[in-house]
Amino acid sequence: MGSKVAVVADRIAWEERELIQRADTFGLTVDWVNDESLCLGDPAAPSVRDYDVLLVRSRSYTRGGLVASLAEAAGARTVNTARAIHACENKAALRTVLRAAGVPVPDFRLVLSRKDFTQALEELQTPVVLKPVFGGMGKRVTLIRHTDTAQSVYDYVEDLGHAFEQACLVEPYIGGGTSVRCLVVGGELVGAAEFASGGTDWRNNAALGNDSRALAHDPDIVKITDAVSAELGPGIYGIDLFRTDDGYVVNEVNHAPGFRAVASATGADVPSAIARYVQELLA
């Protein structure tokens, strides 16, 4: 019987199905484990220690980080690690960590109040992007083109009920409507694709189904993705880059990246790359 791998997720999407279907080819037994069914906390519980590796693919950073933390405490091996997931969860913390490691990131301001927001507008000037510190898939990311509408936009942030939802970043609008999604597996760049906003939506996010094209493994891209992996540790990451006049900057890092769009654009066999990486971990 092959090594046992749990795909820990709150749903089975295309990516999870592909991973499960490829398992036998690589001598792996892969099960879907719903992250809502683990009831972690007892370090002696066998629910996660029955598996050689847990691939943590919860869409929620919070869920993923909690599952990985408690699973590791129970002696399980997780991909990605709890440390990496927690680093990716908080955009402000991630950028601070990467910047300290010499990895280029966009200029930004942490906004916790209207006073912060007003000062950020003065320092960065429109157009700017307002985005939540916690969250993904392009949700609540807002392009503010003019200062005369900015305060009205912030009204919606101020009315959010929970403090963690009110924590935002303001950053310059860069990238010109395009971004680069890089799929990294075990420290290796497997595929890179450029996504361009289409239709009436300015956001260039793979989850939104924007136009895409494959990119060659540019040495500048490889240098940045290698630096991110060196800081967060080897794992499976979706690293989003913006192109600027001074080179690429890291916009964010996804701990459980969707890879269907990059695989389609580049022809990269991402599920096989992940299966081989798991094999290497267990060798």
C-alpha positions in Angstrom: 0.0 0.0 0.0 1.3 3.4 -0.9 1.9 6.3 1.4 -1.3 7.9 2.7 -1.9 11.5 1.9 -4.9 13.6 3.2 -6.1 16.5 1.1 -7.6 18.7 3.8 -10.1 21.0 2.3 -13.6 22.3 2.8 -14.6 21.2 -0.7 -13.4 19.2 -3.7 -12.6 21.5 -6.7 -10.9 20.7 -9.9 -7.4 20.9 -8.3 -8.3 18.4 -5.5 -9.9 16.0 -8.0 -6.8 16.1 -10.2 -4.6 15.4 -7.2 -6.7 12.4 -6.1 -6.9 11.0 -9.6 -3.1 11.1 -10.1 -2.3 9.4 -6.8 -2.0 5.8 -8.0 0.5 6.7 -10.7 2.9 7.9 -7.9 2.2 5.1 -5.4 0.2 7.4 -3.2 -3.2 6.8 -1.5 -5.0 10.2 -1.3 -8.2 10.9 0.6 -10.2 14.0 0.9 -10.6 15.0 4.6 -13.1 17.7 5.2 -11.5 20.4 7.4 -14.8 20.6 9.3 -14.6 17.0 10.5 -11.2 16.9 12.2 -12.1 18.2 15.7 -8.5 18.7 16.5 -7.1 19.5 19.9 -6.4 16.1 21.5 -2.7 15.4 20.6 -3.4 11.7 21.1 -6.2 11.6 18.5 -5.4 9.5 15.5 -7.4 11.5 12.9 -4.4 13.2 11.4 -1.6 10.9 12.5 -3.1 8.1 10.3 -1.6 10.0 7.3 2.0 10.5 6.2 1.3 14.0 4.9 -1.5 16.4 5.1 -1.9 18.7 2.1 -3.7 21.7 3.7 -5.9 23.2 1.0 -8.6 24.9 3.0 -9.7 28.0 1.1 -9.8 30.0 4.4 -6.3 31.1 5.6 -7.7 31.0 9.2 -8.9 27.5 8.9 -5.8 26.3 7.1 -3.5 27.9 9.7 -5.4 26.5 12.6 -5.6 23.0 11.1 -1.9 23.0 10.3 -0.9 24.3 13.8 -2.9 21.7 15.6 -2.0 18.9 13.2 1.7 19.6 13.6 1.2 19.6 17.4 -0.3 16.1 17.1 2.8 14.9 15.2 1.5 15.2 11.6 3.5 16.5 8.7 1.7 19.3 6.8 2.2 21.0 3.5 2.3 23.9 3.8 3.6 24.4 7.3 1.6 26.3 9.8 4.3 29.0 9.9 4.0 29.5 6.1 0.2 29.6 6.1 0.1 32.1 9.0 2.6 34.2 7.1 0.5 34.2 4.0 -2.7 34.9 5.9 -1.8 38.5 6.9 -0.9 40.7 3.9 0.7 43.3 6.1 2.8 40.8 8.0 3.8 38.9 4.9 5.0 42.1 3.2 6.9 43.1 6.2 8.6 39.7 6.5 9.5 39.6 2.7 10.7 43.2 2.7 13.0 42.4 5.7 14.4 39.5 3.7 15.1 41.7 0.7 12.2 40.6 -1.4 10.6 43.5 -3.3 7.0 44.3 -2.4 4.7 47.3 -3.2 4.7 50.4 -1.1 1.8 50.2 1.3 0.1 51.7 4.3 -1.7 49.9 7.0 -5.1 51.5 7.6 -7.0 50.9 10.8 -9.0 54.1 11.0 -10.3 57.0 8.8 -7.3 59.1 10.0 -4.9 56.4 8.7 -6.9 56.3 5.4 -6.7 60.1 4.9 -3.0 60.1 5.6 -2.4 57.2 3.2 -4.2 59.0 0.4 -2.0 62.1 1.0 1.2 60.1 1.0 0.5 57.7 -1.9 -2.0 59.8 -4.0 -4.6 58.3 -6.3 -5.1 56.0 -8.0 -4.7 53.6 -5.1 -6.0 50.2 -4.2 -7.8 49.5 -0.9 -7.7 45.8 0.1 -8.4 43.9 3.3 -5.4 42.6 5.3 -7.2 39.2 5.6 -8.8 37.7 2.6 -8.3 36.5 -1.0 -9.7 35.8 -4.4 -9.9 39.5 -5.1 -12.8 40.0 -2.7 -13.3 43.6 -1.4 -10.3 44.8 -3.4 -11.2 48.3 -4.5 -9.6 50.6 -7.0 -10.0 54.3 -6.0 -9.2 56.5 -8.9 -10.3 59.9 -7.4 -10.0 61.5 -4.0 -13.5 62.9 -4.2 -15.0 59.4 -3.9 -12.4 57.9 -1.5 -14.1 58.9 1.8 -17.4 57.5 0.6 -15.7 54.2 -0.2 -14.2 54.1 3.2 -17.7 54.4 4.7 -18.2 50.8 3.8 -15.1 49.7 5.6 -16.0 51.7 8.7 -19.4 50.0 8.8 -18.0 46.5 8.8 -18.8 44.9 12.2 -15.5 43.1 13.1 -12.2 44.8 13.7 -10.2 42.3 11.6 -12.5 43.1 8.6 -11.7 46.8 9.0 -7.9 46.2 8.8 -6.9 47.3 5.3 -3.9 48.1 3.2 -3.7 51.1 0.8 -1.2 50.8 -2.0 -0.4 52.5 -5.3 -2.2 51.1 -8.3 0.5 49.3 -10.2 0.6 46.6 -12.9 -1.5 48.3 -15.4 -4.3 45.8 -15.1 -2.0 42.7 -15.3 -0.4 40.4 -12.8 1.7 37.3 -12.9 0.7 34.2 -11.1 3.6 31.8 -10.3 3.1 28.2 -9.2 6.0 27.0 -7.0 6.2 23.4 -5.8 9.0 22.4 -3.4 11.0 25.5 -4.3 10.7 24.9 -8.0 8.9 27.3 -10.4 6.5 24.9 -12.2 4.6 27.5 -14.3 4.0 31.2 -14.6 1.2 33.0 -16.4 0.2 36.6 -16.9 -3.4 37.5 -16.1 -5.1 40.6 -17.6 -8.3 42.2 -16.4 -11.1 41.8 -18.9 -14.6 43.2 -19.4 -15.7 45.8 -16.9 -13.7 44.4 -14.0 -10.3 46.0 -13.4 -9.1 43.2 -11.1 -6.6 40.7 -12.6 -7.2 37.6 -10.5 -7.1 34.0 -11.7 -10.2 33.2 -9.6 -12.1 35.8 -11.7 -11.5 34.0 -15.0 -9.4 36.8 -16.6 -7.5 36.4 -19.8 -4.1 34.7 -19.4 -1.0 33.8 -21.3 2.1 31.7 -20.5 5.3 33.4 -19.5 8.8 32.0 -20.0 10.8 31.3 -16.8 12.3 34.8 -16.6 15.4 34.8 -14.5 14.0 37.8 -12.6 10.8 35.9 -11.7 12.8 32.8 -10.7 15.0 35.0 -8.4 12.0 36.4 -6.6 10.1 33.1 -6.3 13.3 31.4 -5.0 13.7 34.2 -2.4 10.0 33.8 -1.3 10.5 30.0 -0.9 13.7 30.6 1.0 11.9 32.8 3.5 8.7 30.8 3.9 10.3 27.3 3.5 9.8 24.8 0.7 6.1 24.2 -0.1 3.3 24.8 -2.6 2.7 28.5 -3.3 0.8 30.7 -5.7 3.0 33.8 -5.8 1.4 36.9 -7.4 3.7 39.5 -8.9 3.2 43.0 -10.4 5.6 44.3 -13.0 6.9 47.8 -12.4 9.5 50.0 -14.0 12.0 48.8 -11.4 11.2 45.1 -11.8 8.8 42.6 -10.3 7.3 43.0 -6.8 5.4 40.4 -4.8 1.8 41.3 -4.3 0.7 38.3 -2.2 1.4 34.6 -1.6 -1.4 32.0 -1.6 -1.0 29.0 0.7 -3.5 26.8 -1.2 -3.3 28.1 -4.7 -5.8 27.2 -7.4 -3.7 26.1 -10.3 -6.2 25.2 -13.1 -5.7 28.6 -14.9 -1.9 28.4 -14.8 -2.0 24.8 -15.9 -4.3 25.6 -18.8 -2.2 28.6 -19.9 1.2 26.9 -19.6 0.5 23.2 -20.1 2.3 22.6 -16.8 1.4 19.3 -15.1 1.0 20.8 -11.7 -0.7 17.8 -10.0 2.2 15.5 -11.0 4.7 18.1 -9.7 2.9 18.1 -6.4 2.8 14.3 -6.2 6.5 14.1 -7.0 7.2 16.6 -4.3 5.2 14.6 -1.7 7.2 11.5 -2.8 10.4 13.4 -2.2 9.3 14.4 1.3 8.5 10.8 2.2 11.7 9.3 0.7 
